[in-house]
């Protein structure tokens, strides 16, 4: 792995702040789609969570329900890895989830890419953990306050920060982890910088894709096609049409696919095109907006799946109400940004999408005078 010092990264951040704008999540707005899933999938209250689990010799992968955001915990035999940490304002929710599973230390904390819906509450995770072995990040600094606060928190706790290298394989407990992306030094879309990891445990395998889109998927097919086959696919980019291409799904050939998305989100995720392709694989599809938290447990041979719609509650705090999924649409020409419901939205080709109001302002955009976002 490429171990990059915080000091060196800070220099890059300053340069980015002075010379570059913010790249934001490029997602078109479309009406929400038919939320059809396999009829055998339970959408009831699920099963009670076992904070002591998994048992000896088992791996548990918990895809938390954090709305239109990503947060996944991998846990086995005294080892824990967290991939992404929810959106801005979900700090208590994410920390409560981790507390429910008894997580006070992490071997790895993975920030797949710098968008707020993946690192929004990660600073709180860094501050709350007793120890973190290594933070994995792509080599792509960002200019938002959310990102800079995270870098500061990592620096303050003197946690090693590593830039993973595609093709690298490392051991995590009894599992083997392979880095599959990103494969290029520069992308137009920040989503394509997403770290993609394949975790193999016994005869089972899990593929975690962040928000990697078509460009990243094509690169993975070109350099690591034989490494993509996985039993469980964490679907890229919340089920957007810009991910889950047919060739990629053919190579992965998942038995299960899980989509992280918020109910009635303004992006219209998951898009019909992606759902059609996913359904065609024959995989059983799970969605956090429909089933809540999705829990995969495996002994290295068989995989069982359970769901839990109940948010975690701890003795000293209550779970905050769900955060609304708000999208702000910027006009690349006028440098103004709007609510998604504004009557003066720009043409599709001139749009840029921001996850938060602050992200739009940090990018140099000014609020629309009509909709007053």
LINGI-V946325 format. One record per residue. N is the residue number from 1. RES is the residue in three letters. PHI is phi as a letter, one per 20 degrees, with the letter a starting at -180 (* if undefined). PSI is psi in degrees with one decimal (* if undefined). OMEGA is omega in whole degrees, -180 to 180 (NA if undefined). Layout:
n:N res:RES phi:PHI psi:PSI omega:OMEGA
n:N res:RES phi:PHI psi:PSI omega:OMEGA
This chain:
n:1 res:UNK phi:* psi:151.9 omega:178
n:2 res:UNK phi:e psi:105.5 omega:-179
n:3 res:UNK phi:e psi:111.2 omega:-177
n:4 res:UNK phi:d psi:128.8 omega:-177
n:5 res:UNK phi:f psi:152.8 omega:177
n:6 res:UNK phi:f psi:-40.2 omega:-179
n:7 res:UNK phi:f psi:-45.2 omega:179
n:8 res:UNK phi:f psi:-39.8 omega:179
n:9 res:UNK phi:f psi:-34.9 omega:180
n:10 res:UNK phi:f psi:-38.1 omega:178
n:11 res:UNK phi:f psi:-42.9 omega:179
n:12 res:UNK phi:f psi:-39.5 omega:-180
n:13 res:UNK phi:f psi:-43.9 omega:179
n:14 res:UNK phi:g psi:-43.2 omega:179
n:15 res:UNK phi:f psi:-40.4 omega:179
n:16 res:UNK phi:f psi:-42.0 omega:180
n:17 res:UNK phi:f psi:-32.9 omega:-176
n:18 res:UNK phi:e psi:-27.3 omega:-170
n:19 res:UNK phi:d psi:-12.3 omega:-172
n:20 res:UNK phi:c psi:156.2 omega:174
n:21 res:UNK phi:e psi:-180.0 omega:-178
n:22 res:UNK phi:e psi:131.8 omega:170
n:23 res:UNK phi:e psi:130.8 omega:-176
n:24 res:UNK phi:d psi:168.3 omega:-177
n:25 res:UNK phi:f psi:117.7 omega:-175
n:26 res:UNK phi:e psi:83.5 omega:-179
n:27 res:UNK phi:c psi:123.4 omega:177
n:28 res:UNK phi:f psi:155.8 omega:179
n:29 res:UNK phi:e psi:125.1 omega:177
n:30 res:UNK phi:c psi:157.9 omega:180
n:31 res:UNK phi:g psi:147.1 omega:176
n:32 res:UNK phi:g psi:148.9 omega:-175
n:33 res:UNK phi:d psi:169.1 omega:179
n:34 res:UNK phi:f psi:115.0 omega:-175
n:35 res:UNK phi:e psi:59.1 omega:-177
n:36 res:UNK phi:e psi:131.8 omega:175
n:37 res:UNK phi:c psi:173.0 omega:178
n:38 res:UNK phi:g psi:127.4 omega:-176
n:39 res:UNK phi:f psi:-17.4 omega:180
n:40 res:UNK phi:f psi:-10.8 omega:-179
n:41 res:UNK phi:f psi:129.1 omega:180
n:42 res:UNK phi:f psi:136.3 omega:174
n:43 res:UNK phi:c psi:20.5 omega:178
n:44 res:UNK phi:e psi:-159.9 omega:-177
n:45 res:UNK phi:f psi:-7.5 omega:178
n:46 res:UNK phi:n psi:-159.6 omega:-179
n:47 res:UNK phi:d psi:154.8 omega:178
n:48 res:UNK phi:f psi:141.5 omega:178
n:49 res:UNK phi:f psi:138.6 omega:178
n:50 res:UNK phi:d psi:100.9 omega:-177
n:51 res:UNK phi:f psi:-22.4 omega:-179
n:52 res:UNK phi:e psi:-15.7 omega:-177
n:53 res:UNK phi:f psi:166.9 omega:1
n:54 res:UNK phi:f psi:170.3 omega:179
n:55 res:UNK phi:f psi:174.8 omega:179
n:56 res:UNK phi:g psi:135.9 omega:179
n:57 res:UNK phi:m psi:16.2 omega:179
n:58 res:UNK phi:c psi:153.3 omega:173
n:59 res:UNK phi:d psi:134.6 omega:176
n:60 res:UNK phi:d psi:131.2 omega:177
n:61 res:UNK phi:d psi:114.7 omega:-175
n:62 res:UNK phi:d psi:112.6 omega:177
n:63 res:UNK phi:e psi:102.0 omega:-173
n:64 res:UNK phi:f psi:147.6 omega:174
n:65 res:UNK phi:e psi:100.0 omega:177
n:66 res:UNK phi:c psi:33.7 omega:177
n:67 res:UNK phi:m psi:-138.6 omega:-177
n:68 res:UNK phi:e psi:63.8 omega:-177
n:69 res:UNK phi:a psi:176.4 omega:-180
n:70 res:UNK phi:c psi:140.9 omega:173
n:71 res:UNK phi:a psi:114.2 omega:-176
n:72 res:UNK phi:c psi:130.7 omega:179
n:73 res:UNK phi:d psi:132.0 omega:173
n:74 res:UNK phi:d psi:130.2 omega:-174
n:75 res:UNK phi:b psi:135.2 omega:174
n:76 res:UNK phi:a psi:136.4 omega:169
n:77 res:UNK phi:k psi:55.4 omega:177
n:78 res:UNK phi:n psi:6.9 omega:179
n:79 res:UNK phi:d psi:146.4 omega:179
n:80 res:UNK phi:b psi:141.4 omega:176
n:81 res:UNK phi:c psi:133.7 omega:177
n:82 res:UNK phi:d psi:124.6 omega:178
n:83 res:UNK phi:d psi:108.7 omega:-177
n:84 res:UNK phi:m psi:165.5 omega:-171
n:85 res:UNK phi:b psi:42.7 omega:173
n:86 res:UNK phi:m psi:-173.5 omega:-174
n:87 res:UNK phi:e psi:171.2 omega:174
n:88 res:UNK phi:g psi:134.9 omega:180
n:89 res:UNK phi:n psi:-0.4 omega:180
n:90 res:UNK phi:d psi:20.8 omega:-175
n:91 res:UNK phi:g psi:-52.0 omega:-178
n:92 res:UNK phi:f psi:-39.3 omega:180
n:93 res:UNK phi:f psi:-49.1 omega:-179
n:94 res:UNK phi:f psi:-44.9 omega:180
n:95 res:UNK phi:f psi:-35.6 omega:177
n:96 res:UNK phi:f psi:-40.2 omega:176
n:97 res:UNK phi:g psi:-47.7 omega:-179
n:98 res:UNK phi:f psi:-38.9 omega:179
n:99 res:UNK phi:f psi:-37.0 omega:180
n:100 res:UNK phi:f psi:-32.4 omega:179
n:101 res:UNK phi:e psi:10.2 omega:175
n:102 res:UNK phi:m psi:28.0 omega:-177
n:103 res:UNK phi:e psi:115.6 omega:175
n:104 res:UNK phi:c psi:-13.2 omega:177
n:105 res:UNK phi:c psi:151.8 omega:178
n:106 res:UNK phi:c psi:134.8 omega:171
n:107 res:UNK phi:f psi:-45.0 omega:-179
n:108 res:UNK phi:c psi:138.7 omega:170
n:109 res:UNK phi:c psi:117.6 omega:-174
n:110 res:UNK phi:d psi:118.4 omega:172
n:111 res:UNK phi:d psi:98.3 omega:-172
n:112 res:UNK phi:g psi:-39.2 omega:175
n:113 res:UNK phi:a psi:166.7 omega:-167
n:114 res:UNK phi:e psi:10.2 omega:178
n:115 res:UNK phi:f psi:147.5 omega:-174
n:116 res:UNK phi:f psi:-28.1 omega:-180
n:117 res:UNK phi:f psi:3.8 omega:176
n:118 res:UNK phi:c psi:-27.8 omega:-180
n:119 res:UNK phi:c psi:11.6 omega:-173
n:120 res:UNK phi:g psi:-37.7 omega:-179
n:121 res:UNK phi:d psi:14.9 omega:-175
n:122 res:UNK phi:f psi:-30.7 omega:177
n:123 res:UNK phi:f psi:-41.5 omega:178
n:124 res:UNK phi:f psi:-36.0 omega:177
n:125 res:UNK phi:f psi:-45.3 omega:179
n:126 res:UNK phi:g psi:-45.0 omega:-178
n:127 res:UNK phi:f psi:-29.2 omega:-175
n:128 res:UNK phi:e psi:-28.2 omega:-176
n:129 res:UNK phi:f psi:143.7 omega:175
n:130 res:UNK phi:f psi:-37.6 omega:177
n:131 res:UNK phi:b psi:150.6 omega:175
n:132 res:UNK phi:c psi:124.9 omega:-177
n:133 res:UNK phi:f psi:-51.9 omega:-177
n:134 res:UNK phi:b psi:141.0 omega:171
n:135 res:UNK phi:d psi:129.7 omega:176
n:136 res:UNK phi:d psi:129.4 omega:178
n:137 res:UNK phi:b psi:151.1 omega:172
n:138 res:UNK phi:f psi:161.7 omega:-179
n:139 res:UNK phi:e psi:65.5 omega:-179
n:140 res:UNK phi:b psi:90.5 omega:176
n:141 res:UNK phi:f psi:157.2 omega:-180
n:142 res:UNK phi:c psi:166.1 omega:-174
n:143 res:UNK phi:d psi:-0.6 omega:-176
n:144 res:UNK phi:f psi:156.3 omega:177
n:145 res:UNK phi:f psi:-36.9 omega:179
n:146 res:UNK phi:g psi:-46.0 omega:-179
n:147 res:UNK phi:f psi:-45.0 omega:-178
n:148 res:UNK phi:f psi:-37.1 omega:177
n:149 res:UNK phi:f psi:-38.1 omega:179
n:150 res:UNK phi:f psi:-45.0 omega:179
n:151 res:UNK phi:f psi:-41.2 omega:179
n:152 res:UNK phi:f psi:-42.2 omega:180
n:153 res:UNK phi:f psi:-40.5 omega:178
n:154 res:UNK phi:f psi:-42.1 omega:179
n:155 res:UNK phi:f psi:-43.5 omega:-178
n:156 res:UNK phi:f psi:-32.3 omega:-180
n:157 res:UNK phi:e psi:5.2 omega:175
n:158 res:UNK phi:l psi:46.7 omega:180
n:159 res:UNK phi:e psi:131.4 omega:177
n:160 res:UNK phi:g psi:133.5 omega:178
n:161 res:UNK phi:d psi:125.3 omega:-174
n:162 res:UNK phi:c psi:138.2 omega:174
n:163 res:UNK phi:e psi:108.6 omega:-177
n:164 res:UNK phi:f psi:150.2 omega:-178
n:165 res:UNK phi:d psi:128.0 omega:179
n:166 res:UNK phi:g psi:137.6 omega:-178
n:167 res:UNK phi:n psi:-14.3 omega:-180
n:168 res:UNK phi:f psi:141.9 omega:178
n:169 res:UNK phi:c psi:131.9 omega:177
n:170 res:UNK phi:c psi:158.5 omega:-178
n:171 res:UNK phi:e psi:136.2 omega:174
n:172 res:UNK phi:c psi:104.2 omega:-174
n:173 res:UNK phi:l psi:-128.5 omega:178
n:174 res:UNK phi:e psi:7.2 omega:-179
n:175 res:UNK phi:d psi:156.3 omega:175
n:176 res:UNK phi:d psi:132.4 omega:-178
n:177 res:UNK phi:d psi:127.9 omega:177
n:178 res:UNK phi:d psi:134.1 omega:178
n:179 res:UNK phi:e psi:124.6 omega:-177
n:180 res:UNK phi:d psi:-17.6 omega:-178
n:181 res:UNK phi:a psi:160.9 omega:8
n:182 res:UNK phi:e psi:153.1 omega:-175
n:183 res:UNK phi:d psi:0.0 omega:179
n:184 res:UNK phi:c psi:155.1 omega:-180
n:185 res:UNK phi:f psi:-23.0 omega:-178
n:186 res:UNK phi:c psi:141.5 omega:175
n:187 res:UNK phi:c psi:153.9 omega:174
n:188 res:UNK phi:f psi:-33.3 omega:-177
n:189 res:UNK phi:d psi:124.3 omega:-179
n:190 res:UNK phi:g psi:-28.5 omega:-180
n:191 res:UNK phi:g psi:-33.2 omega:-176
n:192 res:UNK phi:f psi:-8.4 omega:172
n:193 res:UNK phi:f psi:-3.4 omega:-175
n:194 res:UNK phi:g psi:133.3 omega:171
n:195 res:UNK phi:f psi:128.7 omega:177
n:196 res:UNK phi:d psi:124.9 omega:-178
n:197 res:UNK phi:c psi:138.7 omega:172
n:198 res:UNK phi:d psi:122.0 omega:-178
n:199 res:UNK phi:d psi:122.7 omega:-179
n:200 res:UNK phi:d psi:126.5 omega:-179
n:201 res:UNK phi:c psi:109.2 omega:-174
n:202 res:UNK phi:m psi:-125.6 omega:180
n:203 res:UNK phi:e psi:6.2 omega:-178
n:204 res:UNK phi:d psi:159.0 omega:-177
n:205 res:UNK phi:b psi:148.5 omega:-177
n:206 res:UNK phi:c psi:136.4 omega:-179
n:207 res:UNK phi:d psi:121.7 omega:-178
n:208 res:UNK phi:d psi:119.1 omega:-167
n:209 res:UNK phi:d psi:-1.1 omega:-177
n:210 res:UNK phi:l psi:-130.3 omega:177
n:211 res:UNK phi:d psi:23.2 omega:-178
n:212 res:UNK phi:g psi:133.6 omega:-178
n:213 res:UNK phi:d psi:-161.2 omega:-174
n:214 res:UNK phi:g psi:-42.9 omega:-178
n:215 res:UNK phi:f psi:-48.2 omega:179
n:216 res:UNK phi:f psi:-42.1 omega:180
n:217 res:UNK phi:f psi:-42.5 omega:179
n:218 res:UNK phi:f psi:-37.4 omega:177
n:219 res:UNK phi:f psi:-41.1 omega:178
n:220 res:UNK phi:f psi:-39.3 omega:178
n:221 res:UNK phi:f psi:-34.2 omega:-178
n:222 res:UNK phi:f psi:-35.0 omega:-173
n:223 res:UNK phi:d psi:-17.5 omega:-174
n:224 res:UNK phi:b psi:36.8 omega:-176
n:225 res:UNK phi:g psi:-39.9 omega:-177
n:226 res:UNK phi:f psi:-10.8 omega:-179
n:227 res:UNK phi:e psi:-1.0 omega:-172
n:228 res:UNK phi:e psi:-25.5 omega:-177
n:229 res:UNK phi:g psi:123.1 omega:-176
n:230 res:UNK phi:b psi:146.8 omega:178
n:231 res:UNK phi:f psi:-37.7 omega:-177
n:232 res:UNK phi:c psi:128.4 omega:178
n:233 res:UNK phi:d psi:120.3 omega:168
n:234 res:UNK phi:e psi:106.0 omega:-170
n:235 res:UNK phi:f psi:137.0 omega:-178
n:236 res:UNK phi:f psi:141.5 omega:169
n:237 res:UNK phi:l psi:44.5 omega:171
n:238 res:UNK phi:l psi:24.1 omega:-180
n:239 res:UNK phi:n psi:24.9 omega:178
n:240 res:UNK phi:f psi:153.7 omega:176
n:241 res:UNK phi:f psi:-17.5 omega:-179
n:242 res:UNK phi:e psi:0.1 omega:177
n:243 res:UNK phi:c psi:-179.9 omega:177
n:244 res:UNK phi:l psi:50.3 omega:176
n:245 res:UNK phi:f psi:158.6 omega:-176
n:246 res:UNK phi:f psi:-43.2 omega:-180
n:247 res:UNK phi:f psi:-37.7 omega:-180
n:248 res:UNK phi:f psi:-45.7 omega:179
n:249 res:UNK phi:f psi:-35.4 omega:177
n:250 res:UNK phi:f psi:-38.1 omega:-179
n:251 res:UNK phi:f psi:-37.4 omega:-179
n:252 res:UNK phi:f psi:-42.9 omega:180
n:253 res:UNK phi:l psi:57.7 omega:-175
n:254 res:UNK phi:f psi:150.9 omega:171
n:255 res:UNK phi:e psi:-27.5 omega:178
n:256 res:UNK phi:c psi:143.2 omega:174
n:257 res:UNK phi:c psi:133.9 omega:-179
n:258 res:UNK phi:c psi:131.0 omega:-177
n:259 res:UNK phi:d psi:126.7 omega:176
n:260 res:UNK phi:e psi:110.7 omega:-180
n:261 res:UNK phi:b psi:157.1 omega:-179
n:262 res:UNK phi:e psi:147.4 omega:179
n:263 res:UNK phi:f psi:131.0 omega:177
n:264 res:UNK phi:l psi:36.3 omega:-179
n:265 res:UNK phi:f psi:152.8 omega:-175
n:266 res:UNK phi:f psi:-13.1 omega:178
n:267 res:UNK phi:e psi:-16.5 omega:-174
n:268 res:UNK phi:m psi:19.4 omega:178
n:269 res:UNK phi:f psi:142.9 omega:-4
n:270 res:UNK phi:f psi:144.0 omega:-180
n:271 res:UNK phi:f psi:149.4 omega:-178
n:272 res:UNK phi:g psi:-41.3 omega:-178
n:273 res:UNK phi:f psi:-44.1 omega:180
n:274 res:UNK phi:f psi:-41.2 omega:180
n:275 res:UNK phi:f psi:-38.8 omega:179
n:276 res:UNK phi:f psi:-44.7 omega:179
n:277 res:UNK phi:f psi:-41.7 omega:-180
n:278 res:UNK phi:f psi:-43.0 omega:179
n:279 res:UNK phi:f psi:-35.7 omega:-180
n:280 res:UNK phi:f psi:-19.3 omega:179
n:281 res:UNK phi:f psi:-17.0 omega:-176
n:282 res:UNK phi:n psi:2.7 omega:-180
n:283 res:UNK phi:f psi:147.7 omega:171
n:284 res:UNK phi:f psi:126.0 omega:-173
n:285 res:UNK phi:d psi:129.7 omega:175
n:286 res:UNK phi:d psi:145.7 omega:180
n:287 res:UNK phi:c psi:134.6 omega:-179
n:288 res:UNK phi:f psi:-26.0 omega:179
n:289 res:UNK phi:f psi:-22.2 omega:-179
n:290 res:UNK phi:d psi:-40.3 omega:-175
n:291 res:UNK phi:d psi:-6.1 omega:-178
n:292 res:UNK phi:n psi:-143.1 omega:180
n:293 res:UNK phi:f psi:134.1 omega:-178
n:294 res:UNK phi:d psi:128.0 omega:-174
n:295 res:UNK phi:c psi:116.1 omega:176
n:296 res:UNK phi:d psi:130.9 omega:177
n:297 res:UNK phi:c psi:132.4 omega:-179
n:298 res:UNK phi:b psi:146.6 omega:174
n:299 res:UNK phi:e psi:11.4 omega:-178
n:300 res:UNK phi:n psi:-8.0 omega:178
n:301 res:UNK phi:c psi:-56.1 omega:-179
n:302 res:UNK phi:d psi:149.7 omega:178
n:303 res:UNK phi:d psi:127.9 omega:173
n:304 res:UNK phi:d psi:151.8 omega:-177
n:305 res:UNK phi:c psi:134.0 omega:173
n:306 res:UNK phi:c psi:163.0 omega:-179
n:307 res:UNK phi:c psi:155.1 omega:178
n:308 res:UNK phi:b psi:118.2 omega:180
n:309 res:UNK phi:e psi:-5.7 omega:-176
n:310 res:UNK phi:e psi:123.3 omega:177
n:311 res:UNK phi:f psi:154.1 omega:-178
n:312 res:UNK phi:f psi:147.1 omega:175
n:313 res:UNK phi:c psi:131.9 omega:177
n:314 res:UNK phi:d psi:168.8 omega:-176
n:315 res:UNK phi:f psi:-31.7 omega:-171
n:316 res:UNK phi:d psi:1.5 omega:180
n:317 res:UNK phi:b psi:159.1 omega:177
n:318 res:UNK phi:d psi:154.8 omega:180
n:319 res:UNK phi:f psi:129.5 omega:179
n:320 res:UNK phi:f psi:158.1 omega:178
n:321 res:UNK phi:f psi:154.3 omega:-180
n:322 res:UNK phi:g psi:139.8 omega:179
n:323 res:UNK phi:f psi:134.1 omega:179
n:324 res:UNK phi:f psi:144.1 omega:178
n:325 res:UNK phi:e psi:94.1 omega:-176
n:326 res:UNK phi:d psi:136.7 omega:178
n:327 res:UNK phi:c psi:136.8 omega:177
n:328 res:UNK phi:d psi:132.9 omega:-177
n:329 res:UNK phi:d psi:120.0 omega:179
n:330 res:UNK phi:e psi:151.3 omega:175
n:331 res:UNK phi:d psi:113.2 omega:-177
n:332 res:UNK phi:f psi:-26.9 omega:-178
n:333 res:UNK phi:e psi:-46.8 omega:-176
n:334 res:UNK phi:e psi:-11.9 omega:-178
n:335 res:UNK phi:m psi:33.7 omega:172
n:336 res:UNK phi:d psi:157.3 omega:177
n:337 res:UNK phi:c psi:152.7 omega:-170
n:338 res:UNK phi:c psi:162.1 omega:165
n:339 res:UNK phi:f psi:154.5 omega:-179
n:340 res:UNK phi:f psi:-16.1 omega:-179
n:341 res:UNK phi:e psi:2.3 omega:-177
n:342 res:UNK phi:f psi:144.6 omega:179
n:343 res:UNK phi:e psi:-1.6 omega:-178
n:344 res:UNK phi:d psi:34.0 omega:180
n:345 res:UNK phi:f psi:144.6 omega:180
n:346 res:UNK phi:f psi:169.0 omega:175
n:347 res:UNK phi:f psi:155.0 omega:-175
n:348 res:UNK phi:g psi:-43.0 omega:-175
n:349 res:UNK phi:f psi:-14.9 omega:-179
n:350 res:UNK phi:d psi:7.0 omega:-176
n:351 res:UNK phi:e psi:148.1 omega:167
n:352 res:UNK phi:c psi:136.3 omega:-172
n:353 res:UNK phi:d psi:136.1 omega:178
n:354 res:UNK phi:d psi:141.6 omega:-180
n:355 res:UNK phi:f psi:-26.6 omega:-179
n:356 res:UNK phi:c psi:159.3 omega:177
n:357 res:UNK phi:f psi:-40.2 omega:-178
n:358 res:UNK phi:f psi:-35.9 omega:178
n:359 res:UNK phi:f psi:-39.6 omega:178
n:360 res:UNK phi:f psi:-43.7 omega:-180
n:361 res:UNK phi:f psi:-41.9 omega:179
n:362 res:UNK phi:f psi:-27.9 omega:-180
n:363 res:UNK phi:e psi:0.2 omega:178
n:364 res:UNK phi:n psi:15.5 omega:180
n:365 res:UNK phi:e psi:148.3 omega:-179
n:366 res:UNK phi:d psi:149.5 omega:-178
n:367 res:UNK phi:f psi:144.5 omega:175
n:368 res:UNK phi:f psi:138.7 omega:-179
n:369 res:UNK phi:f psi:-17.0 omega:-177
n:370 res:UNK phi:e psi:-55.8 omega:-176
n:371 res:UNK phi:e psi:-13.9 omega:177
n:372 res:UNK phi:l psi:64.9 omega:-178
n:373 res:UNK phi:f psi:* omega:NA
